[in-house]
Amino acid sequence: MAPFGDELSGGQFRIIGRERLTRSIRGHAPCKNGDGHMIKSELVQRVATQNPHLYQRDVENIVNAILGEIIAALARGDRVELRGFGAFSVKERPARTGRNPRTGAHVAVDEKHVPFFKTGKEMRERLNRIQS
């Protein structure tokens, strides 16, 4: 069951009955921190501005729920695919012998699992269209 009366329908969220947010962001304005990176709170603010019928706290809960589900799926070893965006998966790095760069001593490095993201075709096309 989805929280806040949200329904997952046809691969996208349909939100029912929310009110307008007071602050707005126009177009593709630079991020607040000015370095070209977007943090989660800026993502929440932008989504809330583009959907004025939603409360910002509800948008934040939705973003947290989506990210939480992706993390939970990766922790189970599942692959998460978002068509047009990309796919998240977990890669296994085997144990190996590394080297301490300062002393040159050999060090045992344990095996580990690392998150991996592969962009989708649509995202690659949009990124390349912007740059050219």
Secondary structure as the mmCIF struct_conf table of DSSP 4:
data_model
#
loop_
_struct_conf.conf_type_id
_struct_conf.id
_struct_conf.beg_label_comp_id
_struct_conf.beg_label_asym_id
_struct_conf.beg_label_seq_id
_struct_conf.end_label_comp_id
_struct_conf.end_label_asym_id
_struct_conf.end_label_seq_id
HELX_RH_3T_P HELX_RH_3T_P1 PRO A 3 GLY A 5
STRN STRN1 GLU A 7 SER A 9
TURN_TY1_P TURN_TY1_P1 GLY A 10 GLY A 11
STRN STRN2 GLN A 12 ARG A 14
BEND BEND1 GLY A 17 GLY A 17
BEND BEND2 THR A 22 THR A 22
TURN_TY1_P TURN_TY1_P2 GLY A 27 HIS A 28
HELX_LH_PP_P HELX_LH_PP_P1 ALA A 29 CYS A 31
TURN_TY1_P TURN_TY1_P3 LYS A 32 ASN A 33
BEND BEND3 GLY A 34 GLY A 36
HELX_RH_AL_P HELX_RH_AL_P1 LYS A 40 GLN A 50
TURN_TY1_P TURN_TY1_P4 PRO A 52 HIS A 53
BEND BEND4 LEU A 54 LEU A 54
HELX_RH_AL_P HELX_RH_AL_P2 GLN A 56 ALA A 75
TURN_TY1_P TURN_TY1_P5 ARG A 76 GLY A 77
STRN STRN3 VAL A 80 LEU A 82
TURN_TY1_P TURN_TY1_P6 ARG A 83 PHE A 85
STRN STRN4 GLY A 86 ARG A 93
STRN STRN5 ARG A 96 ARG A 99
TURN_TY1_P TURN_TY1_P7 PRO A 101 THR A 103
STRN STRN6 HIS A 106 VAL A 109
STRN STRN7 LYS A 112 THR A 119
HELX_RH_AL_P HELX_RH_AL_P3 LYS A 121 GLN A 131
#
